[in-house]
Amino acid sequence: MADDNTAPPCHVSVMPGEIVDWVAQCSPTVIIDGTYGAGGHSRLLRDILPPDGLVIGLDRDPAVSALVESQPPQDRISLFLGSYEKAGQALQACELEHADALVLDLGLSSDQLADRDRGFSFQNDGPLDLRFDPENGVPASEWLTRHSEKEIADAIYQFGEERFSRRIAREIVLRSKQRQPVRTVAEMVDVCRRCVPRGKNHDIHPATRTFQALRIAVNEELDILTRTLQAAPEWLSPGGRIAVISFHSLEDRIVKNAFRDDERWQILTKKPLRPSDEEVAANSRSRSAKLRVAERR
Ligand SMILES: C[S@@+](CC[C@H](N)C(=O)[O-])C[C@H]1O[C@@H](n2cnc3c(N)ncnc32)[C@H](O)[C@@H]1O
């Protein structure tokens, strides 16, 4: 999030019209926004609720709840600090059995990307942390020292689809042995620059895939998404909807397979929906977004 907790968030919500339209069609009273972020989707969704409706927001990042606390109370939005995996507990805390919709907008917000202390952006130097929740788990720099060369290489290959994962892992471990472990963003970028040859089109930064992989590994993002999609039918009332925006193929595959393989879901979007050209022109962050929607039978 922004350096100053009272600074307004800068994140622009992705596919806001599509999210509102698909969710509104099931006439919801209770909506879970599992990835509250800057609250953009939550506020739009609140506006389609009846007067007695509620948005239950969750976010793993303590900076999100700190920001909300510094602002006036939000009408018909209850925010919980925690992973969207805990949506069932949030429902219980609100004395509710089911929600009518669940929205997940995966990945990180522009506010997290802009915060130099988090290590999310390899354009800015800072500690190599990469946790959504800096109060739990271990930072990426420590994760690297706790795993073997093979484990690091496998994670970079699996979660970043980086062809040069073995070279990168070798260099990381070599630095540790030389008592110069990778601790900062700039050091990690330097490793990637040395190990990843520039592609013909120079279209992707040599550190992009490795940072994505480390972020996914440190936050256990894919496991949490998989478990959540398995549990979600229990949280939704019949006719309720789930809408998931993903930003890379690994996430999208998990969503697609989870909807396809569970007979409690009826798929509403055969192919993933993409943002309009106008949205991509106005908000480049939306360019890789894919939205899938399913209905609880
Ligand atoms: C793309 S942003 C959401 C932006 C939001 N939809 C909006 O319109 O303002 C993703 C958010 O999900 C949060 N997040 C990531 N993994 C999470 C998890 N397992 N549980 C809850 N929040 C998570 C991140 O901290 C981040 O704030």
The ligand as an SDF file (V2000), in Angstrom:
LIG
                    3D

 27 29  0  0  0  0  0  0  0  0999 V2000
   -5.9990   -6.7500   -7.4240 C   0  0  0  0  0  0  0  0  0  0  0  0
   -6.1110   -6.3140   -5.7520 S   0  0  0  0  0  0  0  0  0  0  0  0
   -7.8510   -6.1410   -5.5120 C   0  0  0  0  0  0  0  0  0  0  0  0
   -8.3890   -4.8150   -5.9350 C   0  0  0  0  0  0  0  0  0  0  0  0
   -9.8740   -4.6260   -5.6430 C   0  0  0  0  0  0  0  0  0  0  0  0
  -10.6920   -5.6020   -6.3100 N   0  0  0  0  0  0  0  0  0  0  0  0
  -10.3240   -3.2310   -6.0220 C   0  0  0  0  0  0  0  0  0  0  0  0
  -11.1390   -3.0980   -6.9310 O   0  0  0  0  0  0  0  0  0  0  0  0
   -9.8710   -2.2700   -5.3940 O   0  0  0  0  0  0  0  0  0  0  0  0
   -5.8130   -7.8450   -4.9960 C   0  0  0  0  0  0  0  0  0  0  0  0
   -5.8730   -7.8090   -3.4700 C   0  0  0  0  0  0  0  0  0  0  0  0
   -5.9880   -9.1590   -3.0350 O   0  0  0  0  0  0  0  0  0  0  0  0
   -5.2710   -9.2910   -1.8390 C   0  0  0  0  0  0  0  0  0  0  0  0
   -5.0020  -10.7080   -1.6610 N   0  0  0  0  0  0  0  0  0  0  0  0
   -4.0860  -11.4960   -2.2880 C   0  0  0  0  0  0  0  0  0  0  0  0
   -4.1900  -12.7530   -1.8550 N   0  0  0  0  0  0  0  0  0  0  0  0
   -5.2080  -12.7660   -0.9540 C   0  0  0  0  0  0  0  0  0  0  0  0
   -5.8140  -13.7820   -0.1700 C   0  0  0  0  0  0  0  0  0  0  0  0
   -5.4090  -15.0600   -0.2140 N   0  0  0  0  0  0  0  0  0  0  0  0
   -6.8370  -13.4310    0.6420 N   0  0  0  0  0  0  0  0  0  0  0  0
   -7.2800  -12.1490    0.7070 C   0  0  0  0  0  0  0  0  0  0  0  0
   -6.7280  -11.1440   -0.0030 N   0  0  0  0  0  0  0  0  0  0  0  0
   -5.7180  -11.4680   -0.8350 C   0  0  0  0  0  0  0  0  0  0  0  0
   -4.0680   -8.4290   -2.0130 C   0  0  0  0  0  0  0  0  0  0  0  0
   -3.5450   -8.0700   -0.7470 O   0  0  0  0  0  0  0  0  0  0  0  0
   -4.6600   -7.2370   -2.7810 C   0  0  0  0  0  0  0  0  0  0  0  0
   -5.0210   -6.2040   -1.9040 O   0  0  0  0  0  0  0  0  0  0  0  0
  1  2  1  0
  2  3  1  0
  2 10  1  0
  3  4  1  0
  4  5  1  0
  5  6  1  0
  5  7  1  0
  7  8  2  0
  7  9  1  0
 10 11  1  0
 11 12  1  0
 11 26  1  0
 12 13  1  0
 13 14  1  0
 13 24  1  0
 14 15  1  0
 14 23  1  0
 15 16  2  0
 16 17  1  0
 17 18  1  0
 17 23  2  0
 18 19  1  0
 18 20  2  0
 20 21  1  0
 21 22  2  0
 22 23  1  0
 24 25  1  0
 24 26  1  0
 26 27  1  0
M  CHG  2   2   1   9  -1
M  END
$$$$
